[in-house]
Amino acid sequence: PKTDPVHKVTIIPRGMALGLTQQLPGDDRHNYNKEYLENNLVMLLGGRVAEELVLDQMTTGASNDIERATKTARNMVCQWGMSEKLGPLTFGDSNEQVFLGKELIQHKSYSEDTARLIDEEVRRIIESSYVKAKALLSGNLEILHRIADALLERETVTGEEIDLLIKGEDLPPSTLNGRSRSNNSGPGYSPARERGGSGSGGDSSGDSGDFLLEEEPGQDREPDK
């Protein structure tokens, strides 16, 4: 809730990405409140949480999401003054250098104690979002499997189709290469189980949000391998 709606999810490889989730904002956004940012952090961490809940292991598939989530949390603390502990202050120089080794020469305008507090606040924000994502997915594992099974069958599902799956409704027949495909993605059907698999879903370790923070929110997210 209170994030940009999902436009589509696909497990079709695109370039170096193994799949992607695309969110499109309902209207033009030029300002982001704290609640919006925190909810997007929960979405970004959903892929890693799904790995642990369903696969009982961690993979490199969520690395792009984790990188973006960490950058968002650090900006909340250092650039946007959203940390209650540190207050409405800016830390560090926001004017980025355009050459290699920029981090080695950037001026540090705060003490080591402040740097430690910044790291603690970033960790707190990430861990809090992780706990929320885990609680959300743990309480909706059936829906998670249902969406994963639909992706295994169709490879791409739209936001409207995801809404139907969440409600427990059958999906309309899809078409591939001009041929109608039968609707087998309703409740109780699992293409993975039909093929002798576990039915956990081939994309449960993939990324689950696409929030690209400062410059262009709502772009496609391309997860790392």
SERO-4910 file (N, C-alpha, C, O; in steps of 0.05 Angstrom, whole numbers):
BEGIN
 pado doro    nc1    nc2    nc3   cac1   cac2   cac3    cc1    cc2    cc3    oc1    oc2    oc3
  Pro    A     17    -24      0      0      0      0     17     25      0     40     25     10
  Lys    A      6     47    -11     19     73    -12     46     72    -25     65     86    -17
  Thr    A     48     56    -46     71     56    -64     61     58    -93     36     56    -97
  Asp    A     78     61   -112     70     62   -140     59     34   -147     71     14   -140
  Pro    A     36     32   -162     25      6   -169     43     -9   -188     57      2   -204
  Val    A     42    -36   -186     57    -53   -204     44    -53   -231     20    -58   -234
  His    A     60    -48   -252     50    -49   -279     52    -77   -291     33    -87   -303
  Lys    A     75    -90   -287     78   -118   -296    102   -130   -282    120   -116   -272
  Val    A    103   -157   -282    125   -172   -272    132   -193   -293    114   -206   -304
  Thr    A    157   -197   -298    165   -216   -318    190   -232   -309    206   -221   -295
  Ile    A    191   -257   -317    215   -272   -312    230   -278   -338    249   -294   -339
  Ile    A    223   -263   -360    237   -265   -385    263   -250   -382    263   -226   -376
  Pro    A    286   -263   -388    312   -249   -386    313   -225   -405    305   -227   -428
  Arg    A    323   -203   -395    327   -179   -412    355   -169   -408    362   -159   -387
  Gly    A    372   -172   -428    400   -165   -426    413   -182   -405    412   -206   -406
  Met    A    425   -169   -385    438   -183   -363    419   -189   -340    427   -203   -321
  Ala    A    395   -180   -342    375   -184   -321    360   -210   -325    354   -217   -347
  Leu    A    354   -224   -303    339   -249   -304    309   -244   -304    294   -263   -307
  Gly    A    301   -220   -301    272   -213   -299    270   -186   -287    290   -174   -278
  Leu    A    246   -175   -285    242   -149   -273    213   -145   -264    195   -158   -274
  Thr    A    211   -126   -246    184   -116   -238    183    -87   -245    201    -72   -239
  Gln    A    161    -79   -258    158    -51   -266    135    -38   -252    113    -48   -252
  Gln    A    141    -16   -239    121      1   -226    118     27   -241    137     38   -251
  Leu    A     93     36   -244     88     61   -257     72     79   -238     51     70   -227
  Pro    A     81    103   -233     66    121   -214     39    129   -226     36    131   -250
  Gly    A     20    133   -209     -6    141   -218     -7    169   -228    -24    176   -245
  Asp    A     11    186   -219     14    214   -228     43    222   -226     59    208   -215
  Asp    A     48    246   -235     75    257   -234     83    261   -205     68    272   -189
  Arg    A    108    252   -198    117    255   -171    143    272   -171    162    266   -186
  His    A    144    292   -154    168    309   -151    176    311   -122    196    323   -115
  Asn    A    160    298   -105    165    300    -76    157    273    -64    137    261    -71
  Tyr    A    173    263    -45    169    237    -33    168    240     -2    186    251     10
  Asn    A    146    231     10    145    232     39    158    207     51    164    188     37
  Lys    A    162    208     77    177    187     91    162    160     89    175    139     86
  Glu    A    136    160     92    120    136     91    123    122     63    126     98     62
  Tyr    A    123    138     42    126    128     15    154    114     12    156     92      1
  Leu    A    174    127     22    201    116     20    204     90     36    216     71     27
  Glu    A    192     90     60    194     66     77    179     42     64    188     20     65
  Asn    A    156     48     52    141     26     39    156     15     15    155     -8      9
  Asn    A    170     33      1    186     23    -22    210      7    -13    218    -12    -27
  Leu    A    221     13     11    242     -4     22    232    -32     27    246    -51     23
  Val    A    207    -34     37    195    -60     42    193    -76     16    198   -100     15
  Met    A    184    -62     -5    182    -76    -31    209    -85    -41    212   -107    -51
  Leu    A    229    -68    -38    256    -75    -48    267    -99    -34    282   -115    -46
  Leu    A    261   -103     -9    272   -125      7    254   -150      5    261   -171     16
  Gly    A    232   -149    -10    215   -172    -13    228   -196    -26    222   -218    -19
  Gly    A    245   -190    -46    258   -212    -60    276   -229    -42    275   -253    -43
  Arg    A    292   -215    -26    310   -229     -7    294   -244     13    301   -267     20
  Val    A    272   -232     24    256   -246     43    243   -271     31    242   -292     44
  Ala    A    233   -269      6    221   -292     -7    241   -315    -11    234   -338     -8
  Glu    A    266   -308    -17    287   -329    -18    289   -344      8    290   -369      7
  Glu    A    290   -330     29    294   -343     55    270   -359     64    272   -381     75
  Leu    A    246   -349     58    221   -363     66    216   -387     49    208   -408     60
  Val    A    220   -385     23    213   -407      5    236   -425     -1    233   -450     -1
  Leu    A    260   -414     -7    283   -430    -15    301   -437      9    318   -455      6
  Asp    A    297   -424     31    313   -428     55    343   -424     49    360   -438     59
  Gln    A    348   -404     32    376   -397     26    376   -369     14    355   -358      7
  Met    A    400   -357     11    403   -331     -2    419   -334    -28    437   -350    -29
  Thr    A    411   -318    -48    425   -318    -73    434   -290    -80    428   -271    -66
  Thr    A    448   -287   -103    456   -261   -112    434   -246   -127    437   -223   -135
  Gly    A    411   -259   -131    389   -247   -146    378   -221   -135    368   -205   -149
  Ala    A    381   -218   -109    370   -194    -96    390   -172    -92    384   -152    -78
  Ser    A    414   -175   -103    435   -156    -98    428   -127   -107    435   -108    -93
  Asn    A    415   -125   -130    408    -98   -140    388    -85   -122    390    -61   -116
  Asp    A    368   -100   -112    348    -90    -94    361    -80    -68    355    -59    -57
  Ile    A    380    -96    -57    393    -90    -32    410    -64    -35    411    -47    -18
  Glu    A    423    -62    -58    439    -38    -64    421    -13    -64    429      8    -53
  Arg    A    399    -15    -78    381      8    -80    368     15    -53    365     38    -46
  Ala    A    361     -6    -38    349     -1    -11    369     13      7    362     31     22
  Thr    A    394      4      6    415     16     23    420     45     15    423     63     33
  Lys    A    420     51    -11    424     78    -20    400     96    -12    404    119     -3
  Thr    A    376     85    -13    352    100     -5    354    107     25    350    130     33
  Ala    A    360     87     41    362     91     70    383    111     77    379    128     95
  Arg    A    406    109     64    428    128     69    420    157     61    427    176     75
  Asn    A    406    160     39    397    186     31    376    197     51    375    221     56
  Met    A    359    180     62    340    188     82    354    200    106    344    220    117
  Val    A    376    189    113    391    198    137    409    222    130    409    242    145
  Cys    A    424    220    108    445    240    102    436    264     85    447    285     88
  Gln    A    415    260     69    408    281     50    381    294     57    376    318     52
  Trp    A    362    278     67    335    287     70    326    292     99    303    299    104
  Gly    A    344    288    118    338    295    146    315    279    158    300    290    173
  Met    A    313    253    151    290    237    160    297    219    183    282    200    189
  Ser    A    320    223    196    327    208    219    320    223    245    329    245    249
  Glu    A    305    210    262    297    223    287    321    226    305    322    245    321
  Lys    A    340    208    304    363    209    321    382    231    313    394    245    330
  Leu    A    386    235    287    405    255    277    392    282    270    406    302    268
  Gly    A    366    281    266    352    306    262    353    316    233    364    303    215
  Pro    A    341    340    228    340    351    201    366    364    192    368    388    189
  Leu    A    386    347    188    413    356    180    421    341    155    412    319    149
  Thr    A    439    354    140    452    341    117    481    335    123    495    351    135
  Phe    A    489    311    116    516    302    121    530    295     95    520    279     79
  Gly    A    554    306     91    569    300     67    563    320     45    543    335     47
  Asp    A    579    319     25    577    337      2    560    323    -19    567    302    -29
  Ser    A    537    336    -26    519    324    -46    528    329    -75    516    317    -93
  Asn    A    549    346    -78    559    351   -105    578    329   -113    601    329   -104
  Glu    A    569    310   -129    585    287   -136    607    294   -156    603    310   -174
  Gln    A    630    281   -152    652    284   -171    647    266   -195    631    247   -193
  Val    A    659    272   -217    654    257   -242    677    241   -251    680    235   -275
  Phe    A    694    233   -233    717    217   -241    721    194   -221    710    194   -199
  Leu    A    737    175   -229    742    152   -212    757    160   -187    773    179   -187
  Gly    A    752    145   -166    766    151   -141    754    175   -126    767    186   -108
  Lys    A    729    182   -133    717    206   -120    714    203    -90    717    223    -76
  Glu    A    709    178    -81    704    175    -52    730    179    -36    729    185    -13
  Leu    A    753    177    -50    778    180    -36    784    209    -30    799    215    -12
  Ile    A    772    228    -46    779    256    -42    755    272    -32    758    296    -27
  Gln    A    732    260    -29    709    275    -20    714    286      8    726    272     25
  His    A    706    311     13    709    323     39    689    312     59    665    311     53
  Lys    A    699    304     82    682    293    102    676    314    123    694    323    138
  Ser    A    651    323    124    645    346    140    633    338    167    620    355    180
  Tyr    A    637    314    176    627    305    202    647    286    215    665    276    202
  Ser    A    643    282    241    663    267    257    659    237    254    639    228    242
  Glu    A    678    222    265    676    193    264    652    183    281    639    164    274
  Asp    A    646    197    303    623    190    319    597    194    304    579    177    306
  Thr    A    596    215    289    572    220    272    570    199    250    548    190    244
  Ala    A    593    192    238    593    171    218    582    145    229    568    130    215
  Arg    A    590    138    254    580    114    266    550    115    271    536     96    266
  Leu    A    540    138    279    511    142    283    496    139    256    474    128    255
  Ile    A    507    150    235    495    148    208    493    119    200    471    110    191
  Asp    A    514    103    204    513     75    197    492     60    214    479     43    204
  Glu    A    490     67    239    471     54    257    442     61    248    425     43    248
  Glu    A    437     85    239    411     93    230    403     80    204    381     71    200
  Val    A    423     78    186    418     64    160    411     35    165    392     24    153
  Arg    A    426     22    183    421     -6    190    393     -9    202    379    -28    196
  Arg    A    386     10    220    360      8    234    337     10    214    318     -5    215
  Ile    A    340     28    195    319     32    175    316      7    157    294     -2    152
  Ile    A    338     -4    149    338    -28    132    327    -52    147    310    -66    136
  Glu    A    336    -56    171    327    -79    187    297    -77    194    283    -97    194
  Ser    A    287    -52    199    259    -49    204    242    -55    180    221    -68    182
  Ser    A    252    -47    156    237    -53    131    238    -83    126    219    -94    116
  Tyr    A    260    -96    132    262   -125    128    242   -140    145    229   -159    136
  Val    A    240   -131    170    220   -144    188    192   -141    178    176   -160    179
  Lys    A    185   -118    167    159   -113    156    154   -130    132    132   -142    128
  Ala    A    174   -132    114    172   -149     90    168   -178     97    152   -192     85
  Lys    A    182   -187    118    180   -215    126    153   -221    138    141   -242    132
  Ala    A    143   -203    154    116   -207    165     95   -207    144     76   -223    145
  Leu    A     97   -190    124     78   -188    102     77   -213     85     56   -224     79
  Leu    A    101   -223     78    102   -247     61     96   -273     77     83   -291     66
  Ser    A    104   -273    102     98   -297    118     68   -301    121     59   -324    123
  Gly    A     53   -280    122     24   -282    125     10   -285     98    -15   -288     98
  Asn    A     24   -285     76     12   -287     50     27   -306     32     30   -301      8
  Leu    A     37   -328     43     53   -347     27     37   -360      5     47   -365    -17
  Glu    A     11   -365     10     -5   -377    -11     -7   -359    -36     -6   -368    -58
  Ile    A    -10   -333    -31    -11   -314    -53     16   -313    -67     17   -311    -92
  Leu    A     38   -314    -52     65   -314    -63     68   -337    -82     79   -334   -105
  His    A     60   -361    -74     62   -385    -91     44   -382   -116     51   -391   -138
  Arg    A     20   -371   -112      2   -368   -134     13   -350   -156     11   -356   -179
  Ile    A     25   -328   -148     37   -309   -167     61   -323   -181     65   -320   -205
  Ala    A     77   -337   -165    101   -351   -176     92   -372   -197    104   -374   -218
  Asp    A     71   -387   -191     61   -407   -209     51   -394   -235     55   -405   -257
  Ala    A     37   -372   -232     27   -358   -256     50   -348   -273     48   -349   -298
  Leu    A     72   -339   -261     95   -330   -276    109   -354   -290    118   -351   -313
  Leu    A    109   -377   -277    121   -401   -290    105   -409   -315    116   -418   -334
  Glu    A     78   -405   -313     61   -412   -336     62   -391   -358     64   -398   -382
  Arg    A     60   -366   -350     56   -344   -370     82   -328   -375     84   -315   -396
  Glu    A    101   -329   -357    126   -314   -359    123   -284   -353    142   -272   -343
  Thr    A    100   -273   -359     95   -245   -353     66   -242   -343     48   -253   -355
  Val    A     63   -227   -321     36   -222   -311     34   -192   -307     53   -178   -300
  Thr    A     10   -181   -312      5   -153   -309     -4   -146   -280    -10   -164   -265
  Gly    A     -5   -120   -275    -14   -112   -248    -43   -120   -243    -50   -128   -221
  Glu    A    -60   -119   -264    -88   -127   -261    -90   -157   -255   -106   -165   -239
  Glu    A    -73   -173   -268    -73   -202   -263    -63   -208   -235    -73   -226   -223
  Ile    A    -44   -193   -226    -35   -197   -198    -57   -191   -178    -60   -205   -158
  Asp    A    -73   -170   -184    -95   -164   -166   -115   -187   -166   -126   -194   -144
  Leu    A   -120   -200   -189   -139   -223   -190   -128   -246   -173   -142   -259   -159
  Leu    A   -101   -251   -176    -89   -273   -161    -90   -268   -131    -95   -287   -115
  Ile    A    -87   -243   -123    -88   -237    -94   -116   -242    -83   -120   -250    -60
  Lys    A   -137   -236   -100   -164   -241    -92   -172   -270    -94   -194   -278    -85
  Gly    A   -155   -288   -105   -161   -316   -107   -177   -323   -131   -189   -344   -133
  Glu    A   -178   -305   -151   -194   -309   -175   -177   -321   -197   -153   -319   -198
  Asp    A   -191   -334   -217   -177   -346   -240   -169   -324   -259   -182   -303   -261
  Leu    A   -147   -329   -273   -138   -310   -293   -151   -317   -320   -157   -340   -325
  Pro    A   -156   -297   -336   -167   -302   -363   -146   -316   -380   -122   -314   -374
  Pro    A   -155   -331   -401   -135   -345   -418   -115   -325   -430   -123   -303   -438
  Ser    A    -90   -333   -430    -70   -316   -443    -64   -326   -471    -72   -349   -477
  Thr    A    -51   -310   -487    -44   -318   -514    -14   -317   -517     -1   -300   -506
  Leu    A     -4   -336   -533     25   -337   -539     28   -346   -568     18   -367   -576
  Asn    A     41   -328   -584     45   -334   -612     18   -338   -626     15   -355   -644
  Gly    A     -2   -322   -617    -28   -323   -631    -45   -346   -622    -68   -348   -631
  Arg    A    -36   -363   -604    -52   -386   -595    -62   -381   -567    -47   -371   -550
  Ser    A    -87   -387   -562    -98   -384   -535    -87   -406   -517    -86   -429   -524
  Arg    A    -79   -398   -493    -69   -417   -473    -91   -421   -453   -104   -402   -444
  Ser    A    -95   -446   -444   -116   -452   -425   -110   -439   -398    -87   -434   -391
  Asn    A   -131   -433   -384   -128   -421   -357   -125   -442   -336   -144   -455   -328
  Asn    A   -100   -445   -327    -94   -465   -306    -81   -451   -282    -69   -465   -265
  Ser    A    -83   -425   -281    -68   -411   -260    -86   -403   -236    -77   -386   -220
  Gly    A   -109   -414   -234   -127   -407   -212   -118   -421   -186    -97   -435   -186
  Pro    A   -132   -417   -165   -125   -429   -139   -124   -459   -141   -141   -472   -154
  Gly    A   -103   -471   -130   -100   -500   -129    -83   -511   -152    -75   -534   -151
  Tyr    A    -79   -494   -173    -63   -504   -195    -34   -495   -192    -29   -472   -185
  Ser    A    -15   -512   -198     13   -506   -196     28   -519   -219     31   -543   -219
  Pro    A     37   -503   -239     51   -515   -261     77   -528   -252     86   -548   -264
  Ala    A     89   -518   -231    114   -530   -221    108   -558   -210    123   -576   -214
  Arg    A     85   -560   -195     78   -586   -184     70   -605   -206     75   -629   -205
  Glu    A     57   -594   -227     49   -611   -250     73   -623   -263     71   -646   -273
  Arg    A     95   -609   -263    120   -619   -276    137   -634   -256    159   -642   -262
  Gly    A    126   -638   -232    141   -654   -212    159   -636   -195    175   -647   -179
  Gly    A    155   -610   -196    171   -592   -180    158   -587   -153    139   -600   -146
  Ser    A    170   -568   -139    160   -562   -112    137   -543   -112    122   -542    -92
  Gly    A    133   -528   -134    112   -509   -135    118   -483   -120    100   -467   -115
  Ser    A    143   -479   -113    150   -455    -98    152   -431   -116    153   -408   -106
  Gly    A    154   -435   -142    156   -412   -160    184   -406   -168    202   -403   -151
  Gly    A    188   -404   -194    215   -400   -204    226   -372   -200    249   -367   -204
  Asp    A    208   -353   -193    218   -326   -190    216   -316   -162    218   -291   -157
  Ser    A    213   -334   -142    209   -324   -115    234   -311   -104    233   -297    -84
  Ser    A    257   -316   -116    281   -303   -107    287   -278   -123    308   -265   -118
  Gly    A    270   -271   -141    275   -248   -158    267   -222   -143    258   -223   -120
  Asp    A    270   -200   -157    265   -174   -144    235   -169   -143    220   -180   -160
  Ser    A    226   -153   -124    198   -150   -120    189   -120   -121    166   -115   -116
  Gly    A    207   -102   -127    200    -74   -129    218    -61   -149    238    -73   -157
  Asp    A    212    -38   -158    230    -26   -178    236      3   -172    240     19   -190
  Phe    A    237     10   -146    239     38   -139    268     48   -144    286     39   -131
  Leu    A    271     65   -163    296     78   -169    295    106   -158    281    123   -167
  Leu    A    311    110   -137    304    131   -118    306    159   -129    285    171   -136
  Glu    A    330    171   -131    330    200   -133    321    210   -160    304    228   -161
  Glu    A    332    199   -181    328    212   -207    302    204   -220    286    221   -229
  Glu    A    297    178   -223    275    169   -240    259    147   -227    261    124   -235
  Pro    A    243    153   -206    226    132   -195    207    121   -216    197    137   -233
  Gly    A    201     95   -214    182     84   -233    194     71   -257    180     63   -275
  Gln    A    221     70   -259    234     57   -281    235     27   -276    231     17   -254
  Asp    A    242     12   -297    245    -17   -295    269    -22   -277    289     -9   -279
  Arg    A    266    -42   -260    289    -51   -244    300    -76   -256    285    -95   -262
  Glu    A    326    -77   -260    339   -100   -272    356   -113   -251    378   -103   -246
  Pro    A    347   -135   -239    362   -148   -217    388   -160   -227    391   -168   -250
  Asp    A    408   -159   -209    433   -172   -215    430   -202   -214    411   -213   -204
  Lys    A    450   -216   -226    449   -245   -226    458   -255   -199    459   -280   -195
***
